[in-house]
Every structure is written in C-alpha cells, then in structure tokens.
Amino acid sequence: MVNGITLEIILIISKGSGSGQQSVTAFPEANDANSLWLVEAGSGLKCKRGEPVPCGSIIRLKHVNTRSYLHSHAHQSPLSRQQEVSCYDGQDSGDDWKVECDGQYWTRENVVQLAHQDTSAYLSSSDRYQFGQPIPGQLEVAAVKGSSKNTQWVAQVSLLFLSLYSFFFLIHTYNIGRYLFCFHLSNGLCYSQWCRNVFFDFMCI
C-alpha cells in the first residue's frame, strides 16, 4: 500500500508488445487462470525435486497456458519506456531471472526481487503506468534499472491444489498493494480445495 492505494492484481498475458512478443500486464483479478506460472531452473541448469530454492538461484518462469517464458530484452516498454517484459517461447538466456532475497532460501512472507540475468534489470510494476484501450485498467509490467519499492515482491501462502503433483503459489508486492503473481510448483499431493499455511518454501520441480 502506498498513499492509501491498495490494488489487487495479477500478471497475465495479453498479445501485442513493442517487440511483437506476448506482453505481460497486471490486472485486478485474483483468480484468472491466465495468471499461472511454472517455476523452472535457469537455462542449462538443474534442480533436485523437492529442494528449496536458495536465494541467488537462477530460475525461469513458464506461463502455464501458453508454455512461454517470462522474458526481457533491449526493447522499450510501451508506457514507461523502460525495458520491455514479454513472454517468449524461444528459450534463450533472456528468460533467466535471479532470485534476490535475504537468508538462505526463497521463503514466503519475505521480500524477493527478480533480477533479469542478462541485463540486471528488476521485474517491476507501478500504478503510474496504466493502459487504456483495448486493455483498460491493466498495468504495465517492465524491467527497471535499480531496485525500489516497485520491484519488491513477497511470496505468500499456497492457495489452490488442482491436480496430482501440482499446486499454485501466490505472491504480492509491497509497493502499491497486493500484486498477485501465481507460480506453479510440484508437491506430490492432490487436493481440490482452497487451503492456507500448507507449505512455507519454494521448491525445485
């Protein structure tokens, strides 16, 4: 929350960015199926199933519906003119993000920042940059040089179990309210209900 403004948004995919790749935007919908992301090891790296993700790890985020990776590159973003964040299925080093957090492992309730491995720019979103037509109300997601309150994210509780060996995590930012960003991980259990306080750490899949 900043200046009394609280927003609940999720990162979703919408077509048409400056590079022609799928753009990633933020939007006030808390349960959109288009907001789910699979956490994978960075390009050419491996992680052992079930092990927590150490701070400093290189990861990739795969969009569940499109199977494309969260990506950034030298193109300018359309509103803030910062570094564009898109979704891309080319699978190159532009998909790699460094998990920056305090302590040994990436855990919920602690601030985490995602730094783009190629450019060192941080995943960011701000209510200063809001789209009009044809996607009114959606906020731009970009990568920016230097960390700030707009680049700080918090991994929160696990909420939804969907199928065998899979569940979803939600995170929110501390900058302008509750930004929800869904991650899809593996756990070896099957539930079909909403739940809280089940797992505390992000783990390799």
C-alpha positions as CSV (number, residue, x, y, z in Angstrom):
1,M,0.0,0.0,0.0
2,V,1.3,3.5,-0.9
3,N,-0.6,6.7,-0.1
4,G,-3.7,4.7,0.9
5,I,-3.9,3.0,-2.5
6,T,-4.5,-0.8,-2.4
7,L,-4.8,-2.8,-5.6
8,E,-5.2,-6.5,-6.2
9,I,-3.8,-7.5,-9.5
10,I,-2.2,-10.5,-11.2
11,L,0.2,-10.8,-14.0
12,I,-1.5,-12.0,-17.2
13,I,-0.6,-12.4,-20.8
14,S,-2.0,-10.1,-23.4
15,K,-0.9,-10.1,-27.1
16,G,0.9,-7.3,-28.8
17,S,4.1,-5.7,-27.3
18,G,6.8,-3.5,-28.9
19,S,8.8,-6.5,-29.9
20,G,5.8,-8.3,-31.2
21,Q,6.0,-10.9,-28.4
22,Q,3.3,-11.6,-25.9
23,S,3.2,-8.8,-23.3
24,V,2.8,-9.3,-19.6
25,T,0.5,-6.9,-17.8
26,A,-1.1,-6.6,-14.3
27,F,-4.9,-6.6,-13.8
28,P,-7.2,-6.5,-10.8
29,E,-8.5,-10.1,-11.0
30,A,-7.4,-12.5,-8.3
31,N,-8.4,-15.9,-9.8
32,D,-7.8,-15.6,-13.5
33,A,-6.5,-18.9,-14.9
34,N,-4.3,-16.9,-17.2
35,S,-2.1,-15.9,-14.3
36,L,-0.4,-19.2,-13.5
37,W,3.4,-19.6,-13.9
38,L,5.6,-22.7,-13.6
39,V,8.9,-22.2,-11.8
40,E,11.8,-23.9,-13.5
41,A,15.6,-24.0,-13.2
42,G,17.5,-21.4,-15.3
43,S,18.7,-22.2,-18.8
44,G,21.1,-25.2,-18.8
45,L,20.7,-25.6,-15.0
46,K,19.1,-28.4,-13.0
47,C,17.5,-28.5,-9.6
48,K,16.7,-31.6,-7.5
49,R,13.0,-32.2,-7.0
50,G,11.8,-31.1,-3.5
51,E,14.7,-29.0,-2.6
52,P,14.0,-25.4,-1.5
53,V,15.2,-22.6,-3.9
54,P,18.3,-20.9,-2.5
55,C,18.5,-17.1,-2.6
56,G,20.7,-16.2,-5.6
57,S,19.3,-19.0,-7.7
58,I,18.7,-18.5,-11.4
59,I,15.2,-19.5,-12.4
60,R,12.7,-19.3,-15.4
61,L,9.0,-18.7,-15.1
62,K,6.9,-20.5,-17.7
63,H,3.4,-19.3,-18.4
64,V,1.1,-22.4,-17.9
65,N,-1.5,-21.6,-20.6
66,T,0.9,-20.6,-23.4
67,R,4.0,-22.5,-22.3
68,S,6.1,-19.3,-23.0
69,Y,8.7,-18.0,-20.6
70,L,8.8,-14.7,-18.8
71,H,11.4,-12.8,-20.9
72,S,13.1,-9.4,-21.1
73,H,15.4,-7.8,-23.7
74,A,16.6,-4.4,-25.0
75,H,13.2,-3.3,-26.5
76,Q,11.5,-0.4,-24.7
77,S,8.2,-0.9,-22.8
78,P,5.3,1.0,-24.3
79,L,4.4,3.3,-21.4
80,S,7.3,3.9,-19.1
81,R,9.9,3.4,-21.8
82,Q,11.8,1.1,-19.5
83,Q,12.9,-2.4,-20.5
84,E,10.1,-4.5,-22.0
85,V,9.0,-7.6,-20.3
86,S,7.3,-10.2,-22.5
87,C,6.5,-13.8,-22.9
88,Y,8.7,-15.7,-25.4
89,D,8.9,-19.3,-26.4
90,G,12.4,-19.1,-27.9
91,Q,14.1,-20.4,-24.7
92,D,17.2,-18.3,-24.5
93,S,19.1,-16.5,-21.7
94,G,16.6,-13.7,-21.8
95,D,14.3,-16.0,-19.9
96,D,16.6,-16.2,-16.9
97,W,15.9,-14.3,-13.6
98,K,17.9,-14.2,-10.4
99,V,16.1,-14.7,-7.1
100,E,17.3,-11.9,-4.8
101,C,16.3,-12.4,-1.2
102,D,17.6,-12.3,2.3
103,G,18.5,-15.5,4.1
104,Q,19.4,-18.9,2.7
105,Y,16.2,-19.8,0.8
106,W,13.3,-18.2,-1.0
107,T,10.5,-18.3,1.5
108,R,7.0,-16.8,1.8
109,E,6.4,-13.6,3.6
110,N,9.9,-12.3,2.9
111,V,10.7,-9.7,0.2
112,V,12.1,-11.2,-3.0
113,Q,13.3,-9.3,-6.2
114,L,13.6,-10.9,-9.6
115,A,16.7,-9.5,-11.5
116,H,17.0,-10.2,-15.2
117,Q,20.2,-12.2,-15.6
118,D,21.3,-10.7,-19.0
119,T,20.6,-7.0,-18.1
120,S,20.4,-6.9,-14.3
121,A,17.1,-5.0,-14.5
122,Y,14.4,-5.8,-12.0
123,L,10.8,-7.0,-12.6
124,S,8.6,-4.1,-11.7
125,S,5.1,-2.7,-11.9
126,S,3.6,0.7,-10.9
127,D,0.1,2.2,-10.9
128,R,1.7,5.2,-12.7
129,Y,1.6,3.3,-15.9
130,Q,-1.9,2.0,-16.7
131,F,-3.1,1.1,-20.2
132,G,-6.2,2.5,-21.9
133,Q,-8.0,0.8,-24.8
134,P,-8.0,-2.0,-25.7
135,I,-6.9,-3.2,-22.2
136,P,-8.2,-0.5,-19.8
137,G,-7.1,-0.9,-16.2
138,Q,-4.2,-3.2,-16.9
139,L,-0.8,-2.0,-15.6
140,E,2.4,-2.2,-17.4
141,V,5.0,-4.7,-16.2
142,A,8.6,-3.8,-17.1
143,A,12.2,-4.3,-16.0
144,V,13.9,-1.3,-14.5
145,K,17.5,-0.5,-13.5
146,G,17.9,-0.4,-9.8
147,S,15.7,-1.8,-7.0
148,S,12.8,0.2,-5.4
149,K,9.5,-0.5,-3.7
150,N,8.1,-1.2,-7.1
151,T,10.5,-4.2,-7.6
152,Q,9.8,-5.8,-4.2
153,W,7.7,-8.9,-4.2
154,V,6.5,-11.2,-1.4
155,A,5.9,-14.9,-1.7
156,Q,2.7,-15.6,0.2
157,V,0.6,-18.7,1.1
158,S,-0.3,-21.6,-1.1
159,L,-3.9,-21.4,-2.0
160,L,-5.1,-23.8,-4.7
161,F,-4.4,-27.5,-5.2
162,L,-5.5,-28.6,-8.7
163,S,-4.1,-32.0,-9.6
164,L,-1.8,-34.7,-8.6
165,Y,1.8,-33.5,-8.1
166,S,0.9,-29.8,-8.6
167,F,-0.2,-26.8,-6.7
168,F,0.0,-23.0,-7.0
169,F,1.6,-20.3,-5.0
170,L,0.6,-16.6,-5.0
171,I,2.9,-13.7,-4.2
172,H,2.2,-10.0,-3.8
173,T,4.2,-6.8,-3.8
174,Y,4.7,-4.3,-1.0
175,N,4.7,-1.4,-3.4
176,I,1.1,-0.3,-4.2
177,G,-0.8,-3.1,-2.6
178,R,-1.4,-6.8,-3.2
179,Y,0.0,-7.7,-6.6
180,L,-0.7,-11.3,-7.1
181,F,1.7,-13.4,-9.2
182,C,1.0,-17.1,-9.4
183,F,3.6,-19.8,-9.5
184,H,3.0,-23.4,-10.3
185,L,5.2,-25.9,-8.4
186,S,5.2,-29.6,-7.6
187,N,4.5,-31.2,-4.2
188,G,3.3,-34.8,-4.7
189,L,-0.1,-34.3,-3.1
190,C,-3.6,-33.9,-4.5
191,Y,-6.3,-31.6,-3.1
192,S,-9.4,-30.0,-4.7
193,Q,-10.0,-27.2,-2.2
194,W,-8.7,-23.8,-1.2
195,C,-6.2,-24.0,1.7
196,R,-3.8,-21.9,3.6
197,N,-0.5,-22.4,5.5
198,V,0.5,-25.6,3.9
199,F,4.0,-25.1,2.6
200,F,6.5,-22.4,3.5
201,D,9.2,-22.6,0.9
202,F,9.5,-22.6,-2.9
203,M,11.0,-25.9,-4.1
204,C,12.5,-27.3,-7.2
205,I,10.2,-29.2,-9.5
